[in-house]
Amino acid sequence: MAQDEQRGGGPAVRDGSPVRSGSPVRDGFLAGLRVGATSVFQIVLVGTYISIGALAHDLDFSIVWVVLSTLVVWAAPAQVIMISALGAGAPPLEVAVAVTLTGVRLLPMVVALLPILRTRASSLAGVLLAAHYTAVSMWMESLRLAPRRPVEERIPFANGIGTALIGGATLATIAGYYFARVLPEPLVAGLLFLTPMSFLVSVVRSAKMISDRLAAVAGLVLAPVLVLLGVGLDLMWTGLIGGTGAYLVRRLARARS
């Protein structure tokens, strides 16, 4: 059957699924590039990194420095902290510790995503690159789409998404740096809120269980309350209280059913 269709010019079929030709690494990576280039997160990242580029320009950092910060740090909140703190004259060691602590939040994402992506045949370089690329945007898209890919394509697929997203962010950083003189300050400040807002919308859209919805609502309620009360580490406490409460409610509901 497959041979007949190949002779006729159509795709070969095996067990109802097209038989892929070529390298799984190439096929997965190119598919990931297409997803990353057309993702809604691409728009969000472009807006965010235009703002980051403009901020770095206003604080007299060089274009090479800010582009490297995008490629190496690859986390908008951490970059804003680093650029603002260094621009204000904070000691580099303190800034490094602060940036590291903000990056720790991505570790659970890596832990959740890599078991879905990697196989025993996955190369170490590919796995490390996927871990580096793991940010909110890449994580959401990979977690949603990678399970639909053949297992041997998942690591290159995720890396394709990451490459497209970080590439767009890098170009936006350069654009923001050179357009800083003409961009209105309120626009530059407002663009920084695109990333947290997009993450909130994505979380709400992806919430399927009652615990997911409860955790989102708890975060929206607790975060401003703790800020108004002046509680230190308000974001951490919001996650601990809201997430733990949502989990316990779900366990209780399952026990009763």
C-alpha positions in Angstrom: 0.0 0.0 0.0 2.7 2.4 1.0 4.8 1.5 -2.1 1.8 2.0 -4.4 1.1 5.5 -3.0 4.7 6.4 -3.3 4.8 5.5 -6.9 1.6 7.5 -7.5 3.2 10.6 -6.0 1.2 10.7 -2.8 2.5 10.3 0.7 3.3 6.8 2.0 0.9 5.7 4.7 1.5 3.2 7.5 -1.2 2.3 10.0 -3.2 5.3 8.9 -0.4 7.8 9.5 1.9 9.4 7.0 5.4 8.0 6.9 7.9 10.8 7.4 10.9 11.1 5.2 14.1 12.7 6.1 15.6 13.4 9.5 13.4 13.5 12.6 15.7 16.2 13.9 15.2 18.4 10.9 11.4 17.7 10.6 10.9 18.4 14.3 13.0 21.6 14.3 11.4 23.1 11.2 7.9 22.3 12.6 9.0 24.0 15.9 10.3 27.1 14.0 6.9 27.4 12.3 5.0 27.2 15.6 7.3 29.7 17.3 7.2 32.2 14.4 3.4 32.2 14.3 2.7 31.9 18.1 0.8 34.6 19.9 3.7 34.7 22.3 5.9 36.0 19.5 3.8 39.2 19.5 4.1 39.4 23.3 7.8 38.9 23.3 8.4 41.5 20.6 6.5 44.1 22.6 8.3 43.2 25.8 11.8 43.1 24.4 11.3 46.4 22.6 10.8 47.8 26.0 13.8 46.1 27.4 16.0 47.4 24.6 14.8 50.9 25.2 15.4 50.6 28.9 19.0 49.4 28.3 19.6 52.3 26.0 18.3 54.9 28.5 20.6 53.4 31.1 23.7 53.6 28.8 24.3 49.9 28.3 25.9 48.9 25.0 23.9 47.1 22.3 26.2 44.1 22.4 25.7 43.8 26.2 21.9 44.0 26.0 21.7 41.5 23.1 23.9 39.1 25.1 21.7 39.5 28.1 18.7 38.4 26.0 20.5 35.4 24.6 22.0 34.3 27.9 19.4 35.2 30.5 16.3 34.7 28.3 13.9 35.8 31.0 12.3 39.2 30.7 11.7 39.8 34.5 15.3 38.9 35.3 16.6 41.1 32.6 14.6 44.1 33.8 15.9 43.5 37.4 19.5 43.2 36.1 19.4 46.2 33.9 17.6 48.4 36.4 19.8 47.4 39.3 23.1 47.7 37.5 21.9 51.0 36.0 21.3 52.2 39.5 24.8 51.2 40.6 24.0 48.1 42.6 26.9 45.7 43.4 27.2 43.1 40.6 27.2 40.2 43.1 23.9 41.3 44.6 22.4 41.6 41.1 23.7 38.2 40.2 22.0 36.7 43.3 18.7 38.5 42.5 18.7 37.3 38.9 19.5 33.8 40.0 16.6 33.7 42.4 14.2 34.9 39.8 15.4 32.2 37.4 14.7 29.5 40.0 11.0 29.8 39.2 11.7 28.3 35.8 13.2 25.1 37.3 9.8 23.4 37.9 8.9 24.1 34.3 12.1 22.3 33.1 11.3 19.4 35.4 7.8 19.1 34.1 8.7 19.5 30.4 11.8 17.4 29.9 10.3 14.0 30.7 7.7 14.7 27.9 10.4 15.6 25.4 13.4 13.5 25.9 14.1 9.8 25.1 17.1 7.6 25.8 18.4 8.5 22.3 18.1 12.3 22.9 21.5 14.1 22.6 22.8 15.9 25.7 23.3 19.0 23.7 19.7 19.0 22.5 18.4 18.4 26.1 20.6 21.2 27.5 19.4 23.6 24.8 15.8 22.8 25.5 16.4 23.4 29.2 18.0 26.8 28.4 15.1 27.7 26.1 12.5 26.9 28.7 10.7 30.1 29.6 7.0 30.8 30.0 6.3 31.2 26.3 8.3 28.2 25.1 7.1 26.0 28.0 3.4 26.7 27.2 3.7 26.0 23.5 5.8 22.9 24.0 3.7 21.5 26.7 0.6 22.0 24.5 1.9 20.7 21.2 5.0 18.5 21.7 3.0 15.4 22.9 1.3 15.4 19.4 4.7 14.9 17.8 6.6 11.6 17.3 8.8 11.1 20.4 12.1 11.3 18.4 11.0 14.8 17.1 10.0 16.4 20.4 13.4 17.7 21.6 14.2 19.4 18.2 10.5 20.5 18.0 10.9 22.3 21.3 14.2 23.7 20.3 12.7 25.0 17.1 10.0 26.9 19.1 12.7 28.3 21.4 14.9 29.4 18.5 12.0 31.2 16.8 11.0 32.9 20.0 14.5 34.0 21.2 15.3 35.1 17.6 12.2 37.4 17.6 13.1 38.7 21.1 16.7 39.4 20.0 15.5 41.4 17.0 13.0 43.3 19.1 15.8 44.1 21.6 17.9 45.6 18.9 14.9 47.6 17.5 13.9 48.9 21.0 17.5 50.0 21.6 17.7 52.0 18.5 14.2 53.4 18.6 14.5 54.4 22.3 14.7 58.1 21.4 11.3 58.1 19.6 9.3 55.7 21.8 7.0 57.4 24.3 7.9 56.5 27.9 4.4 55.4 28.8 4.4 52.9 25.9 7.8 51.5 26.9 6.5 51.0 30.5 3.2 49.5 29.3 4.9 47.0 27.0 6.6 45.3 30.0 3.2 44.2 31.2 2.5 42.1 28.1 4.4 39.1 29.4 2.6 38.7 32.8 -0.7 39.4 31.2 -0.2 36.8 28.4 0.9 34.3 31.0 -2.3 34.9 33.0 -4.5 34.6 29.9 -2.7 31.3 28.9 -3.1 29.9 32.4 -6.8 30.6 32.5 -7.3 29.2 28.9 -5.4 26.0 29.8 -7.1 25.5 33.2 -9.1 22.2 32.9 -9.4 21.1 36.5 -11.1 22.9 39.4 -7.8 23.1 41.2 -6.3 25.0 38.3 -9.1 27.6 38.3 -9.0 27.9 42.1 -5.3 28.5 42.0 -5.7 31.2 39.4 -8.5 33.0 41.3 -6.5 32.7 44.6 -3.5 34.3 42.9 -5.5 37.2 41.6 -7.1 37.8 45.0 -4.1 37.2 47.3 -1.4 39.0 45.3 -2.8 42.6 45.6 -3.9 42.0 49.2 -0.4 40.9 50.4 1.1 43.9 48.5 -1.3 46.3 50.3 -0.5 44.7 53.6 3.2 45.1 53.0 4.0 41.4 53.4 7.5 40.5 52.3 8.0 37.9 49.6 4.4 38.4 48.6 4.7 36.5 45.3 6.1 33.4 47.1 3.4 33.5 49.7 0.7 33.9 47.0 1.9 30.8 45.3 2.3 28.7 48.4 -1.1 29.7 49.9 -3.1 29.7 46.7 -1.6 26.6 45.2 -1.7 24.6 48.4 -5.3 25.6 49.1 -6.4 24.7 45.5 -4.6 21.3 45.8 -6.3 20.5 49.2 -9.7 21.5 47.8 -9.2 19.1 44.9 -8.1 16.3 47.2 -11.2 16.8 49.4 -13.5 16.8 46.4 -11.9 13.6 45.1 -12.3 12.0 48.5 -16.0 12.8 48.7 -16.7 11.5 45.1 
